[in-house]
Amino acid sequence: MNRPVDPRDFASKLEGMADGEVLLNLRNVSLAFGGVKAITDISFDIRKGEIRAIIGPNGAGKTSMLNVINGFYTPQKGTIVFRGRERVGMKPHHAVGQGIARTFQNVALFKGMSTLDNIMTGRSVMMKRGLGWQMLWHGPALAEEIEHRKAVEEIIDFLEIQHIRRTPVGKLPYGLQKRVELGRALAMEPSLLLLDEPMAGMNLEEKEDMSRFILEVNRQRGTTIALIEHDMGVVMDLSDRVVVLDYGRKIADGTPEEVKSNQDVIDAYLGVAH
């Protein structure tokens, strides 16, 4: 039986990779479902240490692009290079093993489980002890459990959710559920974190909290982030660079200021400035 993948096994591959170097490079990627083209000939990169926003109107292909990056979809055309190696036939569990984690547009948590247990599920890819040891919960399995629980407790402290650590997530307000989902993704210790509309459905205070945590994940934990977000204020405040999609095609790529002043973006997405 193959040993479960441990994302930390790949940590050494990032050593010596300076911030600003290309972590992920997509070249001429196209994805279609039957006759429907979701992504057409898109190229852009994500650099280590940055927050990279992917924006565009509904149906622009943003979530499809994240699904390509984490291996849920396999594009018909194009090349994906991650950490200097071309990816071929990658599946989501392979992506997790190589250090790519994500959150979802709609919260995907185990509603009957506590905050602590939901975040613990993010550590499952790192479990090295077999099922027999885990069932006995003794010896090496117990030591491993304690190690992973310490990591999860650190994440709970980091996200300031100690007061809900034992609460079933189905009883939590939506904003806190989104924070728990972020915690589960962080538990995988990703080098590239994909966030699909992390602010969706939140009020102003919840958005401010989530924005703060995203910045701290990036700056304090050194995690490269790619995010989809419709709130342009959040995008402009958080992002180092922005790529803009429209009907599955790239129409702009640059800094927030460059994108904000791009006439194609104004016409397709931002609306006419007053």
One Martini backbone bead per residue (centre of mass of N, CA, C, O) as a GRO file, in nm:
protein
  274
    1MET     BB    1   0.097   0.036   0.022
    2ASN     BB    2   0.076   0.359  -0.006
    3ARG     BB    3   0.192   0.635   0.115
    4PRO     BB    4   0.089   0.902   0.238
    5VAL     BB    5   0.078   1.220   0.157
    6ASP     BB    6   0.324   1.475   0.235
    7PRO     BB    7   0.361   1.807   0.197
    8ARG     BB    8   0.642   1.826   0.348
    9ASP     BB    9   0.806   1.672   0.131
   10PHE     BB   10   0.802   1.953  -0.056
   11ALA     BB   11   0.952   2.183   0.096
   12SER     BB   12   1.243   2.158  -0.028
   13LYS     BB   13   1.155   2.272  -0.314
   14LEU     BB   14   1.123   2.579  -0.196
   15GLU     BB   15   1.401   2.599  -0.139
   16GLY     BB   16   1.536   2.884  -0.301
   17MET     BB   17   1.258   3.016  -0.357
   18ALA     BB   18   1.189   3.317  -0.440
   19ASP     BB   19   1.025   3.580  -0.426
   20GLY     BB   20   0.872   3.602  -0.761
   21GLU     BB   21   0.876   3.337  -0.848
   22VAL     BB   22   0.752   3.091  -1.039
   23LEU     BB   23   0.505   2.856  -0.945
   24LEU     BB   24   0.277   2.907  -1.172
   25ASN     BB   25   0.212   2.793  -1.519
   26LEU     BB   26  -0.002   2.904  -1.780
   27ARG     BB   27  -0.040   2.763  -2.121
   28ASN     BB   28  -0.279   2.773  -2.338
   29VAL     BB   29  -0.558   2.720  -2.194
   30SER     BB   30  -0.819   2.471  -2.257
   31LEU     BB   31  -1.185   2.441  -2.197
   32ALA     BB   32  -1.443   2.189  -2.258
   33PHE     BB   33  -1.809   2.120  -2.287
   34GLY     BB   34  -1.825   2.014  -2.555
   35GLY     BB   35  -1.939   2.314  -2.710
   36VAL     BB   36  -1.840   2.448  -2.444
   37LYS     BB   37  -1.644   2.728  -2.365
   38ALA     BB   38  -1.468   2.805  -2.070
   39ILE     BB   39  -1.166   2.802  -2.191
   40THR     BB   40  -0.942   3.028  -2.392
   41ASP     BB   41  -0.622   3.063  -2.427
   42ILE     BB   42  -0.477   3.074  -2.134
   43SER     BB   43  -0.231   3.302  -1.981
   44PHE     BB   44  -0.053   3.263  -1.665
   45ASP     BB   45   0.085   3.359  -1.346
   46ILE     BB   46   0.229   3.250  -1.025
   47ARG     BB   47   0.388   3.394  -0.758
   48LYS     BB   48   0.580   3.378  -0.507
   49GLY     BB   49   0.409   3.551  -0.238
   50GLU     BB   50   0.139   3.617  -0.369
   51ILE     BB   51  -0.162   3.793  -0.462
   52ARG     BB   52  -0.395   3.642  -0.689
   53ALA     BB   53  -0.635   3.764  -0.899
   54ILE     BB   54  -0.963   3.646  -1.019
   55ILE     BB   55  -1.166   3.807  -1.258
   56GLY     BB   56  -1.522   3.845  -1.335
   57PRO     BB   57  -1.793   3.766  -1.463
   58ASN     BB   58  -2.035   3.572  -1.489
   59GLY     BB   59  -1.906   3.304  -1.680
   60ALA     BB   60  -1.580   3.350  -1.728
   61GLY     BB   61  -1.403   3.092  -1.576
   62LYS     BB   62  -1.289   3.093  -1.282
   63THR     BB   63  -1.360   2.816  -1.150
   64SER     BB   64  -1.245   2.649  -1.380
   65MET     BB   65  -0.956   2.740  -1.326
   66LEU     BB   66  -0.928   2.621  -1.043
   67ASN     BB   67  -0.999   2.327  -1.138
   68VAL     BB   68  -0.740   2.307  -1.303
   69ILE     BB   69  -0.523   2.363  -1.088
   70ASN     BB   70  -0.645   2.116  -0.886
   71GLY     BB   71  -0.745   1.871  -1.100
   72PHE     BB   72  -1.057   1.845  -1.167
   73TYR     BB   73  -0.963   1.950  -1.441
   74THR     BB   74  -0.882   1.866  -1.784
   75PRO     BB   75  -0.734   2.001  -2.031
   76GLN     BB   76  -0.718   1.990  -2.381
   77LYS     BB   77  -0.523   2.240  -2.357
   78GLY     BB   78  -0.204   2.286  -2.266
   79THR     BB   79   0.009   2.413  -1.994
   80ILE     BB   80   0.131   2.297  -1.666
   81VAL     BB   81   0.348   2.462  -1.430
   82PHE     BB   82   0.490   2.323  -1.124
   83ARG     BB   83   0.779   2.382  -0.991
   84GLY     BB   84   0.908   2.327  -1.294
   85ARG     BB   85   0.673   2.114  -1.359
   86GLU     BB   86   0.497   1.926  -1.560
   87ARG     BB   87   0.162   1.856  -1.579
   88VAL     BB   88   0.003   1.520  -1.574
   89GLY     BB   89  -0.294   1.409  -1.471
   90MET     BB   90  -0.399   1.567  -1.234
   91LYS     BB   91  -0.533   1.530  -0.916
   92PRO     BB   92  -0.651   1.652  -0.627
   93HIS     BB   93  -0.472   1.463  -0.440
   94HIS     BB   94  -0.210   1.548  -0.578
   95ALA     BB   95  -0.226   1.850  -0.521
   96VAL     BB   96  -0.218   1.829  -0.217
   97GLY     BB   97   0.060   1.678  -0.207
   98GLN     BB   98   0.197   1.947  -0.359
   99GLY     BB   99   0.047   2.215  -0.215
  100ILE     BB  100  -0.275   2.227  -0.288
  101ALA     BB  101  -0.536   2.438  -0.178
  102ARG     BB  102  -0.902   2.480  -0.098
  103THR     BB  103  -1.184   2.666  -0.147
  104PHE     BB  104  -1.539   2.736  -0.166
  105GLN     BB  105  -1.814   2.891  -0.275
  106ASN     BB  106  -1.943   2.660  -0.119
  107VAL     BB  107  -1.976   2.530   0.168
  108ALA     BB  108  -1.758   2.229   0.262
  109LEU     BB  109  -1.882   2.081   0.531
  110PHE     BB  110  -1.923   1.908   0.840
  111LYS     BB  111  -2.201   1.990   1.012
  112GLY     BB  112  -2.181   1.766   1.261
  113MET     BB  113  -1.907   1.879   1.311
  114SER     BB  114  -1.661   2.023   1.448
  115THR     BB  115  -1.425   2.249   1.411
  116LEU     BB  116  -1.188   2.069   1.487
  117ASP     BB  117  -1.265   1.822   1.303
  118ASN     BB  118  -1.266   1.970   1.034
  119ILE     BB  119  -0.967   2.057   1.043
  120MET     BB  120  -0.851   1.766   1.077
  121THR     BB  121  -0.917   1.668   0.784
  122GLY     BB  122  -0.668   1.828   0.663
  123ARG     BB  123  -0.456   1.602   0.790
  124SER     BB  124  -0.502   1.325   0.641
  125VAL     BB  125  -0.260   1.343   0.427
  126MET     BB  126  -0.042   1.303   0.684
  127MET     BB  127  -0.112   1.025   0.754
  128LYS     BB  128   0.102   0.732   0.833
  129ARG     BB  129  -0.085   0.557   0.975
  130GLY     BB  130  -0.265   0.296   0.990
  131LEU     BB  131  -0.577   0.183   1.054
  132GLY     BB  132  -0.503   0.003   1.295
  133TRP     BB  133  -0.369   0.221   1.468
  134GLN     BB  134  -0.611   0.419   1.469
  135MET     BB  135  -0.809   0.225   1.615
  136LEU     BB  136  -0.624   0.196   1.875
  137TRP     BB  137  -0.495   0.454   1.975
  138HIS     BB  138  -0.170   0.382   1.976
  139GLY     BB  139   0.123   0.494   2.005
  140PRO     BB  140   0.201   0.621   1.710
  141ALA     BB  141  -0.091   0.722   1.664
  142LEU     BB  142  -0.107   0.902   1.914
  143ALA     BB  143   0.134   1.085   1.849
  144GLU     BB  144   0.020   1.185   1.581
  145GLU     BB  145  -0.240   1.309   1.687
  146ILE     BB  146  -0.105   1.519   1.871
  147GLU     BB  147   0.049   1.668   1.652
  148HIS     BB  148  -0.203   1.754   1.480
  149ARG     BB  149  -0.357   1.902   1.706
  150LYS     BB  150  -0.151   2.125   1.746
  151ALA     BB  151  -0.181   2.245   1.462
  152VAL     BB  152  -0.486   2.305   1.486
  153GLU     BB  153  -0.473   2.490   1.735
  154GLU     BB  154  -0.306   2.707   1.595
  155ILE     BB  155  -0.521   2.778   1.384
  156ILE     BB  156  -0.743   2.856   1.581
  157ASP     BB  157  -0.584   3.092   1.700
  158PHE     BB  158  -0.526   3.246   1.437
  159LEU     BB  159  -0.859   3.266   1.372
  160GLU     BB  160  -1.022   3.320   1.633
  161ILE     BB  161  -1.191   3.012   1.726
  162GLN     BB  162  -1.201   2.900   2.023
  163HIS     BB  163  -1.519   2.936   2.098
  164ILE     BB  164  -1.584   2.697   1.845
  165ARG     BB  165  -1.426   2.422   1.860
  166ARG     BB  166  -1.700   2.240   1.969
  167THR     BB  167  -1.881   2.335   1.741
  168PRO     BB  168  -2.106   2.278   1.524
  169VAL     BB  169  -2.104   2.412   1.206
  170GLY     BB  170  -2.420   2.416   1.157
  171LYS     BB  171  -2.444   2.650   1.402
  172LEU     BB  172  -2.302   2.855   1.236
  173PRO     BB  173  -2.228   3.122   1.096
  174TYR     BB  174  -2.127   3.185   0.784
  175GLY     BB  175  -1.859   3.337   0.843
  176LEU     BB  176  -1.741   3.106   1.026
  177GLN     BB  177  -1.749   2.882   0.818
  178LYS     BB  178  -1.540   3.016   0.631
  179ARG     BB  179  -1.314   3.005   0.843
  180VAL     BB  180  -1.306   2.699   0.877
  181GLU     BB  181  -1.235   2.639   0.583
  182LEU     BB  182  -0.968   2.781   0.594
  183GLY     BB  183  -0.848   2.603   0.817
  184ARG     BB  184  -0.852   2.338   0.658
  185ALA     BB  185  -0.658   2.435   0.436
  186LEU     BB  186  -0.420   2.507   0.629
  187ALA     BB  187  -0.379   2.211   0.739
  188MET     BB  188  -0.224   2.132   0.456
  189GLU     BB  189   0.016   2.317   0.405
  190PRO     BB  190   0.025   2.527   0.176
  191SER     BB  191   0.176   2.698  -0.102
  192LEU     BB  192  -0.114   2.693  -0.251
  193LEU     BB  193  -0.402   2.905  -0.226
  194LEU     BB  194  -0.747   2.853  -0.302
  195LEU     BB  195  -1.001   3.114  -0.342
  196ASP     BB  196  -1.361   3.091  -0.359
  197GLU     BB  197  -1.519   3.340  -0.260
  198PRO     BB  198  -1.456   3.433   0.059
  199MET     BB  199  -1.692   3.685   0.074
  200ALA     BB  200  -1.943   3.546   0.028
  201GLY     BB  201  -2.220   3.660   0.217
  202MET     BB  202  -2.093   3.898   0.364
  203ASN     BB  203  -2.034   4.128   0.577
  204LEU     BB  204  -1.834   4.385   0.654
  205GLU     BB  205  -1.698   4.261   0.906
  206GLU     BB  206  -1.632   3.983   0.780
  207LYS     BB  207  -1.455   4.095   0.552
  208GLU     BB  208  -1.241   4.223   0.729
  209ASP     BB  209  -1.151   3.965   0.865
  210MET     BB  210  -1.079   3.799   0.612
  211SER     BB  211  -0.872   3.995   0.499
  212ARG     BB  212  -0.676   3.975   0.735
  213PHE     BB  213  -0.621   3.669   0.715
  214ILE     BB  214  -0.512   3.665   0.428
  215LEU     BB  215  -0.270   3.848   0.482
  216GLU     BB  216  -0.146   3.670   0.710
  217VAL     BB  217  -0.105   3.417   0.546
  218ASN     BB  218   0.088   3.554   0.346
  219ARG     BB  219   0.297   3.703   0.547
  220GLN     BB  220   0.338   3.496   0.791
  221ARG     BB  221   0.315   3.203   0.624
  222GLY     BB  222   0.396   3.227   0.307
  223THR     BB  223   0.135   3.215   0.127
  224THR     BB  224   0.017   3.151  -0.170
  225ILE     BB  225  -0.245   3.337  -0.355
  226ALA     BB  226  -0.561   3.249  -0.508
  227LEU     BB  227  -0.840   3.464  -0.606
  228ILE     BB  228  -1.190   3.489  -0.598
  229GLU     BB  229  -1.361   3.813  -0.658
  230HIS     BB  230  -1.624   4.068  -0.655
  231ASP     BB  231  -1.493   4.262  -0.458
  232MET     BB  232  -1.314   4.533  -0.558
  233GLY     BB  233  -1.201   4.638  -0.294
  234VAL     BB  234  -1.061   4.377  -0.211
  235VAL     BB  235  -0.885   4.338  -0.461
  236MET     BB  236  -0.729   4.613  -0.444
  237ASP     BB  237  -0.617   4.566  -0.148
  238LEU     BB  238  -0.482   4.261  -0.173
  239SER     BB  239  -0.351   4.268  -0.450
  240ASP     BB  240  -0.082   4.240  -0.673
  241ARG     BB  241  -0.245   4.079  -0.898
  242VAL     BB  242  -0.454   4.080  -1.207
  243VAL     BB  243  -0.692   3.867  -1.365
  244VAL     BB  244  -0.906   3.891  -1.658
  245LEU     BB  245  -1.224   3.756  -1.735
  246ASP     BB  246  -1.415   3.681  -2.051
  247TYR     BB  247  -1.568   3.432  -2.183
  248GLY     BB  248  -1.285   3.257  -2.130
  249ARG     BB  249  -1.105   3.519  -2.153
  250LYS     BB  250  -0.832   3.719  -2.165
  251ILE     BB  251  -0.823   4.093  -2.103
  252ALA     BB  252  -0.630   4.107  -1.839
  253ASP     BB  253  -0.297   4.205  -1.686
  254GLY     BB  254  -0.208   4.320  -1.352
  255THR     BB  255  -0.233   4.561  -1.169
  256PRO     BB  256  -0.482   4.713  -1.013
  257GLU     BB  257  -0.443   4.985  -1.161
  258GLU     BB  258  -0.428   4.877  -1.449
  259VAL     BB  259  -0.704   4.732  -1.450
  260LYS     BB  260  -0.892   4.972  -1.364
  261SER     BB  261  -0.796   5.139  -1.643
  262ASN     BB  262  -0.909   4.930  -1.830
  263GLN     BB  263  -1.135   4.939  -2.084
  264ASP     BB  264  -1.218   4.640  -2.106
  265VAL     BB  265  -1.295   4.613  -1.806
  266ILE     BB  266  -1.504   4.834  -1.791
  267ASP     BB  267  -1.694   4.714  -2.009
  268ALA     BB  268  -1.720   4.409  -1.885
  269TYR     BB  269  -1.731   4.483  -1.546
  270LEU     BB  270  -1.720   4.777  -1.396
  271GLY     BB  271  -1.807   4.999  -1.563
  272VAL     BB  272  -1.886   5.314  -1.589
  273ALA     BB  273  -1.732   5.589  -1.501
  274HIS     BB  274  -1.815   5.890  -1.296
   0.00000   0.00000   0.00000
